[in-house]
């Protein structure tokens, strides 16, 4: 049977600042695939971590590996704290630059998709889909 982390890697990094020690024997446990998916479901219910929700869906087979990675990256970018200093540096770096017409069209298309609610985790459509996707794990 495969080994799994007692404290998931995403949580370990948040608590301790790095992944050092994450694979120590006292943080590993043997679980079946179903138990592992249920463990992440329970963690999601308790803590509301999007990463645990995605892990439960991925391990349970509801979504594929690539989709889970993509959704985790989207979530990471949405929850990232951006400081005023970072904003100022980004603004200074972009001064005087012009976007191509193609680039502006890509931005417009991406923004339209976000506002439609497909990737917005708080839209009614996303909440209903999430509840439906996880119903078999309870």
C-alpha beads as a LAMMPS data file, in Angstrom:
LAMMPS data file: protein, C-alpha beads

138 atoms
137 bonds

1 atom types
1 bond types

-500.0 500.0 xlo xhi
-500.0 500.0 ylo yhi
-500.0 500.0 zlo zhi

Masses

1 110.0

Atoms # bond

1 1 1 0.000 0.000 0.000
2 1 1 1.207 3.516 -0.743
3 1 1 2.373 5.993 1.908
4 1 1 0.548 9.295 2.386
5 1 1 1.300 12.447 4.400
6 1 1 -0.454 12.954 7.758
7 1 1 0.023 16.713 7.344
8 1 1 -0.436 17.325 3.583
9 1 1 2.470 18.993 1.782
10 1 1 0.492 22.183 1.095
11 1 1 -0.293 22.515 4.801
12 1 1 3.253 21.591 5.859
13 1 1 4.714 24.349 3.701
14 1 1 2.221 26.874 5.104
15 1 1 3.014 25.889 8.716
16 1 1 6.801 25.471 8.499
17 1 1 7.801 27.628 5.523
18 1 1 9.396 24.821 3.492
19 1 1 8.912 21.146 2.694
20 1 1 11.923 20.133 4.787
21 1 1 10.903 17.256 7.081
22 1 1 7.607 16.669 5.264
23 1 1 8.627 13.107 4.339
24 1 1 9.792 12.131 7.836
25 1 1 8.475 8.733 9.022
26 1 1 6.221 10.285 11.688
27 1 1 4.397 12.286 8.974
28 1 1 3.682 9.270 6.761
29 1 1 0.837 6.770 7.039
30 1 1 -0.405 3.831 4.965
31 1 1 -3.879 4.429 3.473
32 1 1 -5.926 2.901 0.693
33 1 1 -6.854 5.210 -2.167
34 1 1 -10.416 5.518 -0.852
35 1 1 -9.198 6.315 2.680
36 1 1 -6.808 8.923 1.288
37 1 1 -9.619 10.640 -0.651
38 1 1 -11.827 10.548 2.459
39 1 1 -9.026 12.031 4.587
40 1 1 -8.747 15.002 2.227
41 1 1 -12.554 15.349 2.183
42 1 1 -12.583 15.509 5.999
43 1 1 -9.742 18.056 6.013
44 1 1 -11.663 20.143 3.476
45 1 1 -14.824 19.962 5.609
46 1 1 -12.862 21.016 8.717
47 1 1 -10.533 23.652 7.297
48 1 1 -12.048 24.671 3.964
49 1 1 -8.725 24.317 2.142
50 1 1 -9.182 24.370 -1.621
51 1 1 -6.103 22.157 -1.946
52 1 1 -7.768 19.412 0.129
53 1 1 -10.926 19.676 -1.992
54 1 1 -8.864 19.299 -5.154
55 1 1 -6.888 16.415 -3.651
56 1 1 -10.117 14.603 -2.704
57 1 1 -11.468 15.052 -6.225
58 1 1 -8.172 13.997 -7.841
59 1 1 -7.599 10.938 -5.667
60 1 1 -11.266 9.945 -5.944
61 1 1 -10.983 10.080 -9.737
62 1 1 -13.478 12.917 -10.284
63 1 1 -10.832 15.090 -11.985
64 1 1 -7.515 14.320 -13.649
65 1 1 -4.021 15.207 -12.462
66 1 1 -3.539 18.033 -14.978
67 1 1 -6.897 19.592 -14.119
68 1 1 -6.114 19.433 -10.389
69 1 1 -2.751 21.145 -10.947
70 1 1 -4.346 23.847 -13.107
71 1 1 -7.087 24.545 -10.554
72 1 1 -4.541 24.640 -7.701
73 1 1 -2.470 27.188 -9.620
74 1 1 -5.548 29.318 -10.278
75 1 1 -6.471 29.171 -6.587
76 1 1 -2.910 30.020 -5.556
77 1 1 -2.917 33.111 -7.748
78 1 1 -6.311 34.235 -6.409
79 1 1 -5.344 33.905 -2.748
80 1 1 -1.834 35.354 -3.048
81 1 1 -1.250 38.449 -0.938
82 1 1 0.303 41.211 -3.008
83 1 1 2.043 43.978 -1.085
84 1 1 1.965 47.636 -2.023
85 1 1 5.722 47.485 -2.680
86 1 1 5.185 44.626 -5.147
87 1 1 2.428 46.539 -6.937
88 1 1 4.666 49.597 -7.215
89 1 1 7.566 47.530 -8.601
90 1 1 5.277 45.871 -11.147
91 1 1 3.890 49.244 -12.180
92 1 1 7.380 50.690 -12.643
93 1 1 8.452 47.668 -14.666
94 1 1 5.531 48.129 -17.073
95 1 1 5.886 51.896 -17.597
96 1 1 6.265 52.751 -21.258
97 1 1 5.524 49.228 -22.496
98 1 1 2.857 48.720 -25.129
99 1 1 0.824 45.534 -25.498
100 1 1 0.285 44.043 -28.930
101 1 1 -3.228 43.772 -30.341
102 1 1 -2.975 39.977 -30.022
103 1 1 -2.036 40.271 -26.339
104 1 1 -4.951 42.628 -25.629
105 1 1 -7.363 40.196 -27.309
106 1 1 -6.061 37.331 -25.132
107 1 1 -6.568 39.414 -21.996
108 1 1 -10.114 40.314 -23.076
109 1 1 -10.930 36.648 -23.760
110 1 1 -9.505 35.506 -20.389
111 1 1 -11.432 38.164 -18.476
112 1 1 -14.679 37.233 -20.230
113 1 1 -14.205 33.581 -19.244
114 1 1 -13.598 34.460 -15.574
115 1 1 -16.729 36.613 -15.392
116 1 1 -18.862 33.824 -16.878
117 1 1 -18.347 31.868 -13.662
118 1 1 -16.709 28.688 -15.011
119 1 1 -13.561 29.171 -12.916
120 1 1 -14.997 31.473 -10.258
121 1 1 -15.090 29.306 -7.079
122 1 1 -17.796 31.452 -5.490
123 1 1 -20.286 31.381 -8.365
124 1 1 -23.524 29.480 -7.802
125 1 1 -22.659 27.197 -10.717
126 1 1 -19.255 26.299 -9.198
127 1 1 -20.690 25.659 -5.727
128 1 1 -23.375 23.341 -7.138
129 1 1 -20.773 21.490 -9.240
130 1 1 -18.424 21.158 -6.225
131 1 1 -21.192 19.755 -4.013
132 1 1 -22.203 17.306 -6.746
133 1 1 -18.570 16.216 -7.368
134 1 1 -17.962 15.450 -3.689
135 1 1 -21.315 13.819 -2.855
136 1 1 -19.991 10.297 -3.528
137 1 1 -17.168 10.692 -0.955
138 1 1 -19.422 11.282 2.068

Bonds

1 1 1 2
2 1 2 3
3 1 3 4
4 1 4 5
5 1 5 6
6 1 6 7
7 1 7 8
8 1 8 9
9 1 9 10
10 1 10 11
11 1 11 12
12 1 12 13
13 1 13 14
14 1 14 15
15 1 15 16
16 1 16 17
17 1 17 18
18 1 18 19
19 1 19 20
20 1 20 21
21 1 21 22
22 1 22 23
23 1 23 24
24 1 24 25
25 1 25 26
26 1 26 27
27 1 27 28
28 1 28 29
29 1 29 30
30 1 30 31
31 1 31 32
32 1 32 33
33 1 33 34
34 1 34 35
35 1 35 36
36 1 36 37
37 1 37 38
38 1 38 39
39 1 39 40
40 1 40 41
41 1 41 42
42 1 42 43
43 1 43 44
44 1 44 45
45 1 45 46
46 1 46 47
47 1 47 48
48 1 48 49
49 1 49 50
50 1 50 51
51 1 51 52
52 1 52 53
53 1 53 54
54 1 54 55
55 1 55 56
56 1 56 57
57 1 57 58
58 1 58 59
59 1 59 60
60 1 60 61
61 1 61 62
62 1 62 63
63 1 63 64
64 1 64 65
65 1 65 66
66 1 66 67
67 1 67 68
68 1 68 69
69 1 69 70
70 1 70 71
71 1 71 72
72 1 72 73
73 1 73 74
74 1 74 75
75 1 75 76
76 1 76 77
77 1 77 78
78 1 78 79
79 1 79 80
80 1 80 81
81 1 81 82
82 1 82 83
83 1 83 84
84 1 84 85
85 1 85 86
86 1 86 87
87 1 87 88
88 1 88 89
89 1 89 90
90 1 90 91
91 1 91 92
92 1 92 93
93 1 93 94
94 1 94 95
95 1 95 96
96 1 96 97
97 1 97 98
98 1 98 99
99 1 99 100
100 1 100 101
101 1 101 102
102 1 102 103
103 1 103 104
104 1 104 105
105 1 105 106
106 1 106 107
107 1 107 108
108 1 108 109
109 1 109 110
110 1 110 111
111 1 111 112
112 1 112 113
113 1 113 114
114 1 114 115
115 1 115 116
116 1 116 117
117 1 117 118
118 1 118 119
119 1 119 120
120 1 120 121
121 1 121 122
122 1 122 123
123 1 123 124
124 1 124 125
125 1 125 126
126 1 126 127
127 1 127 128
128 1 128 129
129 1 129 130
130 1 130 131
131 1 131 132
132 1 132 133
133 1 133 134
134 1 134 135
135 1 135 136
136 1 136 137
137 1 137 138
